[in-house]
Amino acid sequence: MSTAFEEGHANRYISFAGIMHELFMSITTRMMFRRGAGAHNQDFHKTMIEVSSSDFFFIEEFFPLLKPLDLSGRIKKLKLAAEKYYEVMESIIDDRLKEKTNSKSYNEEDFLDVLLAMSDFTRDQLKYLLLDIIIGGTDTSSNTIVWAMTELLRHPNIMERLQSELDDVIGKERLVEEADLQKLEYLQAVVKETLRLHPIGVLAPHCSMEATKVAGYDIPANTRVTLNLYAIGRDPKVWENPLKFDPSRFLNSPIDVKGQHYEVLPFGSGRRRCPGMNLALVSVSYTLAQLVHACSISLPEGLTHLDVDVEEKFGISVGRRNPLNLLITRRLPSDVYRKAGLNVIGQ
C-alpha cells in the first residue's frame, strides 16, 4: 500500500495487476521461505511470471506424435522456464541447508524447513510441490482481486455501497482487520460474485482412476475429464442475468463457493478441490477490503466506468488482457496509516 500511495502522491498511475502480483508473490514466498526469496527475489519473480503465463493446454498432449515437432514452440519455452526455476530453487534450498548447519540457534521454521526435514521427498519432488503452491497462491488470488476491482470500477454504485458498508462497520479511525471480515456481508457477496463471473481456473482437469458411469455416460479408466467451471458459473438455466455483475444475488442466499453447491465451483469440489481455498478467501477478502476502505482509486484522466473492459487472457489462470492502470491515494486520515506502521509521504 505504501508503494501505491507514493506513486499516487507523485500523480503517477500504477499497473494494478503488477502490484497485486508482487504482493501475493511476496505473501506466498514468505510462507514458503520465511523471508521471501531473499537475494534471488528478482530472478525468482521473473521466472515465476514466465511459468505462470504459459498456456495451460498443449495440442501435443492430445496428439503425442506431434510432441517431437513442438510446432508452436511453447514446449521449448516452458522447458527453459522450468530450468530457470529449478536453478533458482536449488540455490534457495542450498542456502537454507547451509544456514541451518552454520547457525547454532536456528529455531525458526517455515514450510521449506518442514519439507527438508521429511525423508519422504526427493529434492525434485520438493521443488515440484513448492512450484504448485506458489503458482496456486499467487496468480489466482491476485487475478481475483484485479477482476473484483475491474467490476467495482465498472459499477460505481456497487463500489459506493461496499465503501458505505466498510465505513459503517469499521469507521474511518482504523484500518480493516481480519476479525472484521465476518461482519462485512456485502464484501463477501462481492467476492463470491467475482468468483462466479471470473473463476480464475476456467477448466478443472481430472483423470478417472477406474471405469465409472456419470449421468449415464461411460467414463473409461485413465480418461481425462475436464470441468468447465467458467460455463457453470454463467449457466442461464441456473443464474438470472448471468453476465451481469450483481453481488446482491448472494445476499440472504444459501449458495456458497466452497464446493457444496454445484451452481458455482471456483475451487472445485470433493477431495480434489483446491487445498488453499480457505486461505484464498481470507486473503482476497482482506486485501480487497483494505483497498476499498483505505484508498481512493481513480481511472486515468479522461476515462470513465464505461471505458473499463473485461477482455480476458487465458493461461494457467485467467487474467485481464489489457492493463488496468490506476491512481491510488489515501482515503482516511493520515494518523490511521501511521498507527498501522505505513510510511505515507506527503500527508
N, C-alpha and C positions, 0 to 999 in steps of 0.2 A: 504493500500500500504506500509506503514511503517513496518508493521509486516513481509510482504513478503520480503522487502529489508533487514531487519535484518537477516532473515533466509538465504537469498541469500548471504549476506556478509560472513556468517559463513559456506557457501558452503553446506547448508542443503536444501534438497528438501521439498516442501510443498505439502499437498493434495489440489489441486486446487479447487475441488468440495467443500471441507470443508471450505476453506477460503471464497469462494463465498457465501456459505450458511450463514456463520456468518455475512458477510457484509449485505446481504439483510434481514436477520432476524433483524439486528440492525436498518437498514433503516425503515423497516415496523413497528417495535415496537416503534421507536421514533416518527413516525407519529401517532401511536395509543395512546402512553402513555407519549409522550413528552421527557422523559429521558430514554427510553428503559424500560426494565422490572426491572430495579433497582436491589435491593438485591436479587430478585428472578431470576436473569438472567440465571444462570446455570441450575437450575431446569426447568425453562421455556423452554430453548433451548432443553434440553434433552427430555422433554415431547413432544415438537412440532416435534422433529425428529421421535419419536415413532408413533405419529399420522400420519404424512405425509408419512411414509414408509409403512403404512398399505395398503393392497390390495384394489383396487377400487371396484371390483365386488365380491360378495359373492354368492355362489351357493344357499344359504338359501333364498336369495331374490326371486329366481325364483321357488324354491320348499319350501314354508313356513313350510311344515310338518317336514322338516329337522332341522328347527331352534333350537328347544329344544336340539337336539343332539350335535350341534356345532362340527361336525365331524373333521373339520380342526383345531379347537382351535383358529381360528382367531377372532371370535366374542368376546371371553373372553379377548383376548389380546387387542382388540380395546376398550372394556369397561374399562379395567384397565387404559389404556392411557387417556381415556376421564375423568375418575375420578381424575387422577393426574392434568389434565388441569383445571378442574373445581376448584380444591383445590387451585392451584396457582392463578387463576384468581380471586377467592373470596378474597384472600389476597391482590392482587393488587387493587381491587375495594375498599375494606375496608380501605386500606392505603390512597387512593385518597380522599375518603369521610372525613377521619379524617384530612387530610392535608387542605382541603377546609374549614372545620369547625374551625380549630385552627389558620389559617392564616387570619389576617385582611386585608392584602394587596395582596390577591390572585387574580391576573388579567391575568394569562397566561393560555389560554385554548387550549386543544388538542381534538382529536376526542373522547376520552373517556369522557371528561368533557361534550361535546355536547350531547352524548348519555345519560349520567346520568341526564342531565337537562331535558330530554324529558320524559314525563309521559307515553308515548305510549308503552314503552318497560318494560317488566319484567326483573329481573336480569338474568334469564336463557336465555331469548331471546337476551339480550345484549351479553352474553358470546358466544352464537351460532354465532351471527353476527361478533364478533371480530375474532372468530376462522376461519370463511370463509375468512375474509380479510387477516389474517396472512398467512394462507396456500396459498391463491391465490397470495399473493405478495412476497412470499419467495422462495419456491422451483421452481416455474415456471420461474421466472427471472434468478435465479442462475443457473438452469439447462440449460437454453437457452445460457447463456454465456459460460458454460462448453462445450456445443456442438459446439458453434462457435469457441472456442479456439481449440477444437479437430480437426475440419475441417481445420483450418488455419495451424495447425502443420502438418496435413497430406498433405497439399498442400502449400509448401514453396513459390511457385510463387505467390499464392494469398496473402499470408502474406506479401510478399515483395511489391506487388502492393498496398496493403492497407497502409503499412508504408510509402510508397512514397507519397501517397495522403495526409496523415496526415502531413508529413514533408513539403510538398509544401504549404498546406493551413495554417497550424499552425506554422511551423518553429520549431526550437529547443531551443527557448529562453523563452518559457512559456508552461504551460500545456493546454490541451483542456478545453474549456468552453462550457456550454450548448448552447450558441448562435452560436457556430461553427457548430453544427450538421447539420443544413440545407445546409451547403456548402459542406458536405462530401458525395458525391453521391455514391462512391464505398462502403463506410462504410454502408450506408443504404441498398445497394444491398446485402452485406454480411449478414446483419441482416435478411433481407427478405428471402434469400436463406436458412439460418439456420432454420427459422420458417417453411419453406416449407418442408425441408427434415427431420427435427426433431421437429415436433409440440409437445409441452410439454403435452397438453391434447389430447391424441390419440383418445379417444372416448368421444363424447359430448352427454350425455343423456338428453332427453326431455320427457315430458309427454303431450299427447294430452288432451286439456281441453274439447273438444267436438268431435263428429264424423266428419270426413272430408275425402277428397279424394286427394291423392298426386300422380301425374304421373300415374294415372289410378289405383292406389292401394287404397282400402278402409281401413281407419285407424279408428277403433272404439274409442269412448271416453275412457279416462283414460288408454291409451296404452303407454307403454314406447317405445320411438323411439330413437335409438342411431345412431348418425352420425359418420362415420369412417373418421375423419379428416386426419389420417395417410395415408389412401389409396387415398384420394382426392388429396393430395399433390404429390403423386407418381404415378398418373394415366398416363400410357404410351400413352393413347389416347389424352392427353392434353399436356404433357410435353415431349420434346425431351430428350433422355438420362436421365430419371427421377431419377436414382440412383446416378448420377454424381453431385458433389458439384460444381456449376458453377454460381457465383454471377452475371456474365455478362448478364445472361438471363433477369435480372431485369433492366439493364441499357436501357434507352430510351423505356421502356415498360410501358403501361398504367396500368398493373396489380399491385394491391396493396394488403396488407394483412389485411385491416381494415374491411373486411366483405362485400365489394361491388362487389367483383369478386369471383365467386364460384370456380375458379380454385385452390384457396388456402385459407383456412379458419382457421388459427391458433387460432383466437379469437371468432369463431362463426360468426353469422350474425343476423341482426334484433334486436328486443327489448331484446332478451335473450343473446346477445353477451357479452363478458367479460367487465364488467364496468371499469376494471383497464387497459384497452388497451392502452390508451394514456400515462399513467404513465409508463407502462411496456416498451413501445417502446423508450421512452426518457431515462429511467434508464438503459436499456440494451445497447442502442447505446452509451450512455455517458461512461458507465463503460468499455465497450469493446474498445472504442477509447482511454481511459486513459491507459488501459493495453498495447495495441499495440504501442501507441505513446511513453509512458514514461518508458516502461520496456523492457529489453532483456529477452526473455523467452526461456529456454533450456530444452530439454528432459534429463532424466538420462543418464549418460555416457554409451556409447556402443549402445544406441538406435538411430534409425533414423526415418524419417517420415513414413517409410514403416512398422514400428512396432506399430504405433498408431491404436488401434482397435476402432470399433464403436458398440460393443455389448451393448445391451440395458437392462435396468432393469425397469420393469413395476410396478407402484404403483399408487398413486393419480396423480403423474406426472411421466414422463419417463426420467430417468437419465442414466448415464453410469453405466454399470455393474462392470467394473473394475476401480480401482483408476487411476487418472491422476496426477502423481507426477511430479512437475516442479521445476526448479531452476529459480528464478526471481531476476534480478539485475537491477540497474538503467541504463537507456539508454541515458539520457540527462545530461547536465552539472549540477553539484551539486547545484549551485545557484538557478536553476529553482525550485527545490524541497523546498529549504529553503524559498524562496519567497512565496511559497504556504503553508507554515506552517508545512511541513513534516520534521520530525526528521530523517534524513538519516545518519546512522552511517558509519564510515569507509570511508568517502569521502575526 
